[in-house]
Amino acid sequence: MLDVQRHTAELEKYWPKFLLGCAIEAGCYLLCHPDLFNLAVIIKTSILLIVWMKGKKQYVSRFTYLVADDSL
């Protein structure tokens, strides 16, 4: 139950950033050349991934530990 509450709190902080990124992406789709639109999508996805994973440090460190473990 604690994980659900923590995840809900993280999503409440993340959604405004996600919607802003989608609005910028929609504006680029309507106003920019297709190559610039692709660049905007790549940049938006990268930035939002970094923002999302910054809040998930315990999961990233656990994944790094599992990948670095040779006994598996």
PyMOL Python script that loads the backbone (N, CA, C, O; Angstrom):
from pymol import cmd

cmd.read_pdbstr("""\
ATOM      1  N   MET A   1       0.828  -1.199   0.000  1.00  0.00           N
ATOM      2  CA  MET A   1       0.000   0.000   0.000  1.00  0.00           C
ATOM      3  C   MET A   1       0.866   1.254   0.000  1.00  0.00           C
ATOM      4  O   MET A   1       0.519   2.259  -0.621  1.00  0.00           O
ATOM      5  N   LEU A   2       1.993   1.189   0.699  1.00  0.00           N
ATOM      6  CA  LEU A   2       2.886   2.337   0.762  1.00  0.00           C
ATOM      7  C   LEU A   2       3.457   2.660  -0.613  1.00  0.00           C
ATOM      8  O   LEU A   2       3.611   3.828  -0.969  1.00  0.00           O
ATOM      9  N   ASP A   3       3.773   1.607  -1.394  1.00  0.00           N
ATOM     10  CA  ASP A   3       4.296   1.827  -2.739  1.00  0.00           C
ATOM     11  C   ASP A   3       3.268   2.512  -3.638  1.00  0.00           C
ATOM     12  O   ASP A   3       3.622   3.357  -4.460  1.00  0.00           O
ATOM     13  N   VAL A   4       2.000   2.147  -3.481  1.00  0.00           N
ATOM     14  CA  VAL A   4       0.940   2.764  -4.280  1.00  0.00           C
ATOM     15  C   VAL A   4       0.811   4.237  -3.941  1.00  0.00           C
ATOM     16  O   VAL A   4       0.664   5.063  -4.842  1.00  0.00           O
ATOM     17  N   GLN A   5       0.864   4.582  -2.678  1.00  0.00           N
ATOM     18  CA  GLN A   5       0.766   5.988  -2.269  1.00  0.00           C
ATOM     19  C   GLN A   5       1.967   6.786  -2.767  1.00  0.00           C
ATOM     20  O   GLN A   5       1.818   7.926  -3.207  1.00  0.00           O
ATOM     21  N   ARG A   6       3.151   6.193  -2.699  1.00  0.00           N
ATOM     22  CA  ARG A   6       4.352   6.876  -3.160  1.00  0.00           C
ATOM     23  C   ARG A   6       4.286   7.082  -4.685  1.00  0.00           C
ATOM     24  O   ARG A   6       4.643   8.146  -5.192  1.00  0.00           O
ATOM     25  N   HIS A   7       3.829   6.059  -5.395  1.00  0.00           N
ATOM     26  CA  HIS A   7       3.718   6.157  -6.850  1.00  0.00           C
ATOM     27  C   HIS A   7       2.682   7.211  -7.247  1.00  0.00           C
ATOM     28  O   HIS A   7       2.891   7.960  -8.202  1.00  0.00           O
ATOM     29  N   THR A   8       1.575   7.268  -6.520  1.00  0.00           N
ATOM     30  CA  THR A   8       0.544   8.266  -6.789  1.00  0.00           C
ATOM     31  C   THR A   8       1.092   9.674  -6.579  1.00  0.00           C
ATOM     32  O   THR A   8       0.809  10.574  -7.369  1.00  0.00           O
ATOM     33  N   ALA A   9       1.860   9.865  -5.537  1.00  0.00           N
ATOM     34  CA  ALA A   9       2.453  11.183  -5.273  1.00  0.00           C
ATOM     35  C   ALA A   9       3.433  11.567  -6.376  1.00  0.00           C
ATOM     36  O   ALA A   9       3.487  12.729  -6.779  1.00  0.00           O
ATOM     37  N   GLU A  10       4.211  10.597  -6.869  1.00  0.00           N
ATOM     38  CA  GLU A  10       5.149  10.885  -7.955  1.00  0.00           C
ATOM     39  C   GLU A  10       4.409  11.259  -9.233  1.00  0.00           C
ATOM     40  O   GLU A  10       4.824  12.168  -9.951  1.00  0.00           O
ATOM     41  N   LEU A  11       3.311  10.558  -9.518  1.00  0.00           N
ATOM     42  CA  LEU A  11       2.534  10.860 -10.720  1.00  0.00           C
ATOM     43  C   LEU A  11       1.900  12.242 -10.652  1.00  0.00           C
ATOM     44  O   LEU A  11       1.817  12.938 -11.664  1.00  0.00           O
ATOM     45  N   GLU A  12       1.453  12.642  -9.468  1.00  0.00           N
ATOM     46  CA  GLU A  12       0.850  13.966  -9.331  1.00  0.00           C
ATOM     47  C   GLU A  12       1.846  15.076  -9.648  1.00  0.00           C
ATOM     48  O   GLU A  12       1.461  16.133 -10.146  1.00  0.00           O
ATOM     49  N   LYS A  13       3.125  14.839  -9.363  1.00  0.00           N
ATOM     50  CA  LYS A  13       4.153  15.835  -9.701  1.00  0.00           C
ATOM     51  C   LYS A  13       4.563  15.746 -11.164  1.00  0.00           C
ATOM     52  O   LYS A  13       5.000  16.740 -11.744  1.00  0.00           O
ATOM     53  N   TYR A  14       4.429  14.566 -11.768  1.00  0.00           N
ATOM     54  CA  TYR A  14       4.919  14.342 -13.126  1.00  0.00           C
ATOM     55  C   TYR A  14       3.936  14.800 -14.200  1.00  0.00           C
ATOM     56  O   TYR A  14       4.364  15.287 -15.246  1.00  0.00           O
ATOM     57  N   TRP A  15       2.622  14.657 -13.970  1.00  0.00           N
ATOM     58  CA  TRP A  15       1.632  14.932 -15.007  1.00  0.00           C
ATOM     59  C   TRP A  15       1.695  16.343 -15.576  1.00  0.00           C
ATOM     60  O   TRP A  15       1.593  16.482 -16.795  1.00  0.00           O
ATOM     61  N   PRO A  16       1.855  17.399 -14.783  1.00  0.00           N
ATOM     62  CA  PRO A  16       1.936  18.742 -15.399  1.00  0.00           C
ATOM     63  C   PRO A  16       3.117  18.865 -16.362  1.00  0.00           C
ATOM     64  O   PRO A  16       2.997  19.510 -17.404  1.00  0.00           O
ATOM     65  N   LYS A  17       4.245  18.259 -16.029  1.00  0.00           N
ATOM     66  CA  LYS A  17       5.409  18.298 -16.923  1.00  0.00           C
ATOM     67  C   LYS A  17       5.126  17.529 -18.204  1.00  0.00           C
ATOM     68  O   LYS A  17       5.501  17.963 -19.293  1.00  0.00           O
ATOM     69  N   PHE A  18       4.464  16.383 -18.069  1.00  0.00           N
ATOM     70  CA  PHE A  18       4.131  15.574 -19.234  1.00  0.00           C
ATOM     71  C   PHE A  18       3.177  16.312 -20.163  1.00  0.00           C
ATOM     72  O   PHE A  18       3.372  16.310 -21.378  1.00  0.00           O
ATOM     73  N   LEU A  19       2.151  16.941 -19.607  1.00  0.00           N
ATOM     74  CA  LEU A  19       1.185  17.665 -20.434  1.00  0.00           C
ATOM     75  C   LEU A  19       1.815  18.879 -21.107  1.00  0.00           C
ATOM     76  O   LEU A  19       1.485  19.185 -22.253  1.00  0.00           O
ATOM     77  N   LEU A  20       2.711  19.574 -20.419  1.00  0.00           N
ATOM     78  CA  LEU A  20       3.421  20.685 -21.035  1.00  0.00           C
ATOM     79  C   LEU A  20       4.270  20.191 -22.202  1.00  0.00           C
ATOM     80  O   LEU A  20       4.292  20.816 -23.262  1.00  0.00           O
ATOM     81  N   GLY A  21       4.964  19.081 -22.013  1.00  0.00           N
ATOM     82  CA  GLY A  21       5.759  18.498 -23.093  1.00  0.00           C
ATOM     83  C   GLY A  21       4.907  18.093 -24.276  1.00  0.00           C
ATOM     84  O   GLY A  21       5.308  18.297 -25.422  1.00  0.00           O
ATOM     85  N   CYS A  22       3.742  17.524 -24.024  1.00  0.00           N
ATOM     86  CA  CYS A  22       2.834  17.134 -25.111  1.00  0.00           C
ATOM     87  C   CYS A  22       2.280  18.352 -25.836  1.00  0.00           C
ATOM     88  O   CYS A  22       2.098  18.311 -27.052  1.00  0.00           O
ATOM     89  N   ALA A  23       2.009  19.432 -25.113  1.00  0.00           N
ATOM     90  CA  ALA A  23       1.526  20.656 -25.752  1.00  0.00           C
ATOM     91  C   ALA A  23       2.607  21.247 -26.664  1.00  0.00           C
ATOM     92  O   ALA A  23       2.311  21.694 -27.772  1.00  0.00           O
ATOM     93  N   ILE A  24       3.836  21.249 -26.203  1.00  0.00           N
ATOM     94  CA  ILE A  24       4.937  21.733 -27.039  1.00  0.00           C
ATOM     95  C   ILE A  24       5.096  20.843 -28.264  1.00  0.00           C
ATOM     96  O   ILE A  24       5.322  21.340 -29.367  1.00  0.00           O
ATOM     97  N   GLU A  25       4.979  19.548 -28.079  1.00  0.00           N
ATOM     98  CA  GLU A  25       5.084  18.605 -29.188  1.00  0.00           C
ATOM     99  C   GLU A  25       3.961  18.838 -30.208  1.00  0.00           C
ATOM    100  O   GLU A  25       4.211  18.809 -31.413  1.00  0.00           O
ATOM    101  N   ALA A  26       2.749  19.066 -29.746  1.00  0.00           N
ATOM    102  CA  ALA A  26       1.633  19.334 -30.656  1.00  0.00           C
ATOM    103  C   ALA A  26       1.857  20.630 -31.420  1.00  0.00           C
ATOM    104  O   ALA A  26       1.557  20.703 -32.612  1.00  0.00           O
ATOM    105  N   GLY A  27       2.381  21.653 -30.752  1.00  0.00           N
ATOM    106  CA  GLY A  27       2.680  22.912 -31.439  1.00  0.00           C
ATOM    107  C   GLY A  27       3.753  22.731 -32.496  1.00  0.00           C
ATOM    108  O   GLY A  27       3.660  23.306 -33.581  1.00  0.00           O
ATOM    109  N   CYS A  28       4.761  21.944 -32.194  1.00  0.00           N
ATOM    110  CA  CYS A  28       5.815  21.667 -33.182  1.00  0.00           C
ATOM    111  C   CYS A  28       5.265  20.898 -34.371  1.00  0.00           C
ATOM    112  O   CYS A  28       5.689  21.116 -35.506  1.00  0.00           O
ATOM    113  N   TYR A  29       4.326  19.999 -34.115  1.00  0.00           N
ATOM    114  CA  TYR A  29       3.725  19.226 -35.208  1.00  0.00           C
ATOM    115  C   TYR A  29       3.004  20.146 -36.186  1.00  0.00           C
ATOM    116  O   TYR A  29       3.053  19.944 -37.399  1.00  0.00           O
ATOM    117  N   LEU A  30       2.332  21.164 -35.640  1.00  0.00           N
ATOM    118  CA  LEU A  30       1.566  22.067 -36.495  1.00  0.00           C
ATOM    119  C   LEU A  30       2.424  23.141 -37.150  1.00  0.00           C
ATOM    120  O   LEU A  30       2.099  23.596 -38.247  1.00  0.00           O
ATOM    121  N   LEU A  31       3.506  23.556 -36.508  1.00  0.00           N
ATOM    122  CA  LEU A  31       4.241  24.725 -36.972  1.00  0.00           C
ATOM    123  C   LEU A  31       5.613  24.444 -37.577  1.00  0.00           C
ATOM    124  O   LEU A  31       6.161  25.309 -38.261  1.00  0.00           O
ATOM    125  N   CYS A  32       6.176  23.284 -37.352  1.00  0.00           N
ATOM    126  CA  CYS A  32       7.570  23.042 -37.743  1.00  0.00           C
ATOM    127  C   CYS A  32       7.682  22.059 -38.903  1.00  0.00           C
ATOM    128  O   CYS A  32       6.753  21.323 -39.234  1.00  0.00           O
ATOM    129  N   HIS A  33       8.854  22.088 -39.494  1.00  0.00           N
ATOM    130  CA  HIS A  33       9.239  21.113 -40.510  1.00  0.00           C
ATOM    131  C   HIS A  33       9.289  19.731 -39.856  1.00  0.00           C
ATOM    132  O   HIS A  33       9.602  19.635 -38.669  1.00  0.00           O
ATOM    133  N   PRO A  34       8.987  18.650 -40.601  1.00  0.00           N
ATOM    134  CA  PRO A  34       8.991  17.307 -39.992  1.00  0.00           C
ATOM    135  C   PRO A  34      10.305  16.929 -39.301  1.00  0.00           C
ATOM    136  O   PRO A  34      10.285  16.236 -38.284  1.00  0.00           O
ATOM    137  N   ASP A  35      11.441  17.371 -39.836  1.00  0.00           N
ATOM    138  CA  ASP A  35      12.710  17.054 -39.178  1.00  0.00           C
ATOM    139  C   ASP A  35      12.817  17.738 -37.816  1.00  0.00           C
ATOM    140  O   ASP A  35      13.311  17.139 -36.860  1.00  0.00           O
ATOM    141  N   LEU A  36      12.362  18.977 -37.720  1.00  0.00           N
ATOM    142  CA  LEU A  36      12.386  19.678 -36.434  1.00  0.00           C
ATOM    143  C   LEU A  36      11.387  19.064 -35.457  1.00  0.00           C
ATOM    144  O   LEU A  36      11.623  19.020 -34.250  1.00  0.00           O
ATOM    145  N   PHE A  37      10.269  18.593 -36.002  1.00  0.00           N
ATOM    146  CA  PHE A  37       9.290  17.914 -35.146  1.00  0.00           C
ATOM    147  C   PHE A  37       9.905  16.646 -34.545  1.00  0.00           C
ATOM    148  O   PHE A  37       9.753  16.383 -33.352  1.00  0.00           O
ATOM    149  N   ASN A  38      10.593  15.870 -35.369  1.00  0.00           N
ATOM    150  CA  ASN A  38      11.249  14.657 -34.855  1.00  0.00           C
ATOM    151  C   ASN A  38      12.267  15.000 -33.773  1.00  0.00           C
ATOM    152  O   ASN A  38      12.354  14.310 -32.757  1.00  0.00           O
ATOM    153  N   LEU A  39      13.031  16.059 -33.989  1.00  0.00           N
ATOM    154  CA  LEU A  39      13.997  16.490 -32.986  1.00  0.00           C
ATOM    155  C   LEU A  39      13.293  16.887 -31.691  1.00  0.00           C
ATOM    156  O   LEU A  39      13.761  16.552 -30.603  1.00  0.00           O
ATOM    157  N   ALA A  40      12.173  17.596 -31.800  1.00  0.00           N
ATOM    158  CA  ALA A  40      11.425  18.002 -30.604  1.00  0.00           C
ATOM    159  C   ALA A  40      10.905  16.784 -29.841  1.00  0.00           C
ATOM    160  O   ALA A  40      10.923  16.769 -28.610  1.00  0.00           O
ATOM    161  N   VAL A  41      10.444  15.771 -30.561  1.00  0.00           N
ATOM    162  CA  VAL A  41       9.945  14.554 -29.910  1.00  0.00           C
ATOM    163  C   VAL A  41      11.083  13.843 -29.181  1.00  0.00           C
ATOM    164  O   VAL A  41      10.905  13.377 -28.056  1.00  0.00           O
ATOM    165  N   ILE A  42      12.240  13.760 -29.814  1.00  0.00           N
ATOM    166  CA  ILE A  42      13.385  13.102 -29.191  1.00  0.00           C
ATOM    167  C   ILE A  42      13.821  13.852 -27.930  1.00  0.00           C
ATOM    168  O   ILE A  42      14.079  13.238 -26.896  1.00  0.00           O
ATOM    169  N   ILE A  43      13.899  15.166 -28.020  1.00  0.00           N
ATOM    170  CA  ILE A  43      14.313  15.971 -26.867  1.00  0.00           C
ATOM    171  C   ILE A  43      13.288  15.860 -25.743  1.00  0.00           C
ATOM    172  O   ILE A  43      13.663  15.706 -24.581  1.00  0.00           O
ATOM    173  N   LYS A  44      11.996  15.937 -26.076  1.00  0.00           N
ATOM    174  CA  LYS A  44      10.949  15.828 -25.058  1.00  0.00           C
ATOM    175  C   LYS A  44      11.005  14.475 -24.361  1.00  0.00           C
ATOM    176  O   LYS A  44      10.926  14.400 -23.135  1.00  0.00           O
ATOM    177  N   THR A  45      11.141  13.412 -25.137  1.00  0.00           N
ATOM    178  CA  THR A  45      11.190  12.076 -24.563  1.00  0.00           C
ATOM    179  C   THR A  45      12.401  11.912 -23.655  1.00  0.00           C
ATOM    180  O   THR A  45      12.297  11.331 -22.575  1.00  0.00           O
ATOM    181  N   SER A  46      13.536  12.420 -24.087  1.00  0.00           N
ATOM    182  CA  SER A  46      14.756  12.303 -23.280  1.00  0.00           C
ATOM    183  C   SER A  46      14.643  13.079 -21.978  1.00  0.00           C
ATOM    184  O   SER A  46      15.003  12.567 -20.918  1.00  0.00           O
ATOM    185  N   ILE A  47      14.154  14.292 -22.046  1.00  0.00           N
ATOM    186  CA  ILE A  47      14.022  15.125 -20.844  1.00  0.00           C
ATOM    187  C   ILE A  47      13.030  14.509 -19.870  1.00  0.00           C
ATOM    188  O   ILE A  47      13.302  14.441 -18.671  1.00  0.00           O
ATOM    189  N   LEU A  48      11.872  14.057 -20.374  1.00  0.00           N
ATOM    190  CA  LEU A  48      10.882  13.471 -19.471  1.00  0.00           C
ATOM    191  C   LEU A  48      11.359  12.149 -18.885  1.00  0.00           C
ATOM    192  O   LEU A  48      11.011  11.825 -17.750  1.00  0.00           O
ATOM    193  N   LEU A  49      12.141  11.386 -19.624  1.00  0.00           N
ATOM    194  CA  LEU A  49      12.710  10.159 -19.078  1.00  0.00           C
ATOM    195  C   LEU A  49      13.685  10.469 -17.944  1.00  0.00           C
ATOM    196  O   LEU A  49      13.686   9.792 -16.915  1.00  0.00           O
ATOM    197  N   ILE A  50      14.512  11.496 -18.137  1.00  0.00           N
ATOM    198  CA  ILE A  50      15.456  11.893 -17.089  1.00  0.00           C
ATOM    199  C   ILE A  50      14.707  12.376 -15.852  1.00  0.00           C
ATOM    200  O   ILE A  50      15.069  12.022 -14.729  1.00  0.00           O
ATOM    201  N   VAL A  51      13.673  13.176 -16.049  1.00  0.00           N
ATOM    202  CA  VAL A  51      12.885  13.684 -14.915  1.00  0.00           C
ATOM    203  C   VAL A  51      12.226  12.522 -14.179  1.00  0.00           C
ATOM    204  O   VAL A  51      12.225  12.492 -12.948  1.00  0.00           O
ATOM    205  N   TRP A  52      11.668  11.568 -14.914  1.00  0.00           N
ATOM    206  CA  TRP A  52      10.996  10.429 -14.294  1.00  0.00           C
ATOM    207  C   TRP A  52      11.986   9.562 -13.532  1.00  0.00           C
ATOM    208  O   TRP A  52      11.712   9.162 -12.400  1.00  0.00           O
ATOM    209  N   MET A  53      13.132   9.267 -14.135  1.00  0.00           N
ATOM    210  CA  MET A  53      14.096   8.382 -13.489  1.00  0.00           C
ATOM    211  C   MET A  53      14.825   9.051 -12.328  1.00  0.00           C
ATOM    212  O   MET A  53      15.343   8.369 -11.443  1.00  0.00           O
ATOM    213  N   LYS A  54      14.867  10.378 -12.328  1.00  0.00           N
ATOM    214  CA  LYS A  54      15.497  11.074 -11.207  1.00  0.00           C
ATOM    215  C   LYS A  54      14.749  10.790  -9.912  1.00  0.00           C
ATOM    216  O   LYS A  54      15.360  10.753  -8.844  1.00  0.00           O
ATOM    217  N   GLY A  55      13.458  10.591  -9.988  1.00  0.00           N
ATOM    218  CA  GLY A  55      12.666  10.257  -8.816  1.00  0.00           C
ATOM    219  C   GLY A  55      12.691   8.784  -8.472  1.00  0.00           C
ATOM    220  O   GLY A  55      12.130   8.380  -7.454  1.00  0.00           O
ATOM    221  N   LYS A  56      13.327   7.973  -9.297  1.00  0.00           N
ATOM    222  CA  LYS A  56      13.348   6.521  -9.106  1.00  0.00           C
ATOM    223  C   LYS A  56      14.755   6.021  -8.812  1.00  0.00           C
ATOM    224  O   LYS A  56      15.140   4.964  -9.311  1.00  0.00           O
ATOM    225  N   LYS A  57      15.520   6.736  -8.031  1.00  0.00           N
ATOM    226  CA  LYS A  57      16.920   6.375  -7.799  1.00  0.00           C
ATOM    227  C   LYS A  57      17.066   4.990  -7.178  1.00  0.00           C
ATOM    228  O   LYS A  57      18.016   4.276  -7.499  1.00  0.00           O
ATOM    229  N   GLN A  58      16.152   4.595  -6.298  1.00  0.00           N
ATOM    230  CA  GLN A  58      16.289   3.281  -5.672  1.00  0.00           C
ATOM    231  C   GLN A  58      16.123   2.173  -6.703  1.00  0.00           C
ATOM    232  O   GLN A  58      16.765   1.129  -6.579  1.00  0.00           O
ATOM    233  N   TYR A  59      15.283   2.366  -7.714  1.00  0.00           N
ATOM    234  CA  TYR A  59      15.102   1.345  -8.737  1.00  0.00           C
ATOM    235  C   TYR A  59      16.291   1.308  -9.687  1.00  0.00           C
ATOM    236  O   TYR A  59      16.717   0.233 -10.110  1.00  0.00           O
ATOM    237  N   VAL A  60      16.819   2.462 -10.019  1.00  0.00           N
ATOM    238  CA  VAL A  60      17.980   2.516 -10.906  1.00  0.00           C
ATOM    239  C   VAL A  60      19.173   1.860 -10.250  1.00  0.00           C
ATOM    240  O   VAL A  60      19.889   1.104 -10.906  1.00  0.00           O
ATOM    241  N   SER A  61      19.412   2.124  -8.968  1.00  0.00           N
ATOM    242  CA  SER A  61      20.555   1.511  -8.295  1.00  0.00           C
ATOM    243  C   SER A  61      20.358   0.005  -8.165  1.00  0.00           C
ATOM    244  O   SER A  61      21.326  -0.749  -8.260  1.00  0.00           O
ATOM    245  N   ARG A  62      19.122  -0.450  -7.949  1.00  0.00           N
ATOM    246  CA  ARG A  62      18.860  -1.885  -7.869  1.00  0.00           C
ATOM    247  C   ARG A  62      19.113  -2.539  -9.225  1.00  0.00           C
ATOM    248  O   ARG A  62      19.692  -3.624  -9.282  1.00  0.00           O
ATOM    249  N   PHE A  63      18.694  -1.906 -10.310  1.00  0.00           N
ATOM    250  CA  PHE A  63      18.938  -2.437 -11.653  1.00  0.00           C
ATOM    251  C   PHE A  63      20.436  -2.495 -11.949  1.00  0.00           C
ATOM    252  O   PHE A  63      20.929  -3.479 -12.501  1.00  0.00           O
ATOM    253  N   THR A  64      21.148  -1.447 -11.582  1.00  0.00           N
ATOM    254  CA  THR A  64      22.600  -1.432 -11.795  1.00  0.00           C
ATOM    255  C   THR A  64      23.266  -2.568 -11.015  1.00  0.00           C
ATOM    256  O   THR A  64      24.192  -3.211 -11.511  1.00  0.00           O
ATOM    257  N   TYR A  65      22.792  -2.804  -9.806  1.00  0.00           N
ATOM    258  CA  TYR A  65      23.343  -3.892  -9.002  1.00  0.00           C
ATOM    259  C   TYR A  65      23.080  -5.242  -9.662  1.00  0.00           C
ATOM    260  O   TYR A  65      23.973  -6.088  -9.706  1.00  0.00           O
ATOM    261  N   LEU A  66      21.859  -5.457 -10.179  1.00  0.00           N
ATOM    262  CA  LEU A  66      21.537  -6.734 -10.812  1.00  0.00           C
ATOM    263  C   LEU A  66      22.328  -6.950 -12.091  1.00  0.00           C
ATOM    264  O   LEU A  66      22.748  -8.072 -12.376  1.00  0.00           O
ATOM    265  N   VAL A  67      22.535  -5.893 -12.864  1.00  0.00           N
ATOM    266  CA  VAL A  67      23.292  -6.009 -14.101  1.00  0.00           C
ATOM    267  C   VAL A  67      24.759  -6.283 -13.808  1.00  0.00           C
ATOM    268  O   VAL A  67      25.406  -7.046 -14.526  1.00  0.00           O
ATOM    269  N   ALA A  68      25.284  -5.667 -12.760  1.00  0.00           N
ATOM    270  CA  ALA A  68      26.706  -5.824 -12.441  1.00  0.00           C
ATOM    271  C   ALA A  68      26.996  -7.133 -11.713  1.00  0.00           C
ATOM    272  O   ALA A  68      28.160  -7.512 -11.581  1.00  0.00           O
ATOM    273  N   ASP A  69      25.971  -7.829 -11.240  1.00  0.00           N
ATOM    274  CA  ASP A  69      26.165  -9.072 -10.492  1.00  0.00           C
ATOM    275  C   ASP A  69      26.493 -10.201 -11.463  1.00  0.00           C
ATOM    276  O   ASP A  69      25.688 -10.517 -12.339  1.00  0.00           O
ATOM    277  N   ASP A  70      27.668 -10.811 -11.313  1.00  0.00           N
ATOM    278  CA  ASP A  70      28.104 -11.873 -12.204  1.00  0.00           C
ATOM    279  C   ASP A  70      27.556 -13.245 -11.812  1.00  0.00           C
ATOM    280  O   ASP A  70      27.608 -14.179 -12.612  1.00  0.00           O
ATOM    281  N   SER A  71      27.038 -13.376 -10.608  1.00  0.00           N
ATOM    282  CA  SER A  71      26.581 -14.686 -10.141  1.00  0.00           C
ATOM    283  C   SER A  71      25.260 -15.116 -10.768  1.00  0.00           C
ATOM    284  O   SER A  71      24.865 -16.273 -10.625  1.00  0.00           O
ATOM    285  N   LEU A  72      24.572 -14.216 -11.455  1.00  0.00           N
ATOM    286  CA  LEU A  72      23.294 -14.589 -12.069  1.00  0.00           C
ATOM    287  C   LEU A  72      23.592 -15.459 -13.232  1.00  0.00           C
ATOM    288  O   LEU A  72      22.674 -15.907 -13.919  1.00  0.00           O
TER     289      LEU A  72
END
""", "prot")
cmd.dss("prot")
cmd.show_as("cartoon", "prot")
cmd.util.cbc("prot")
cmd.orient("prot")
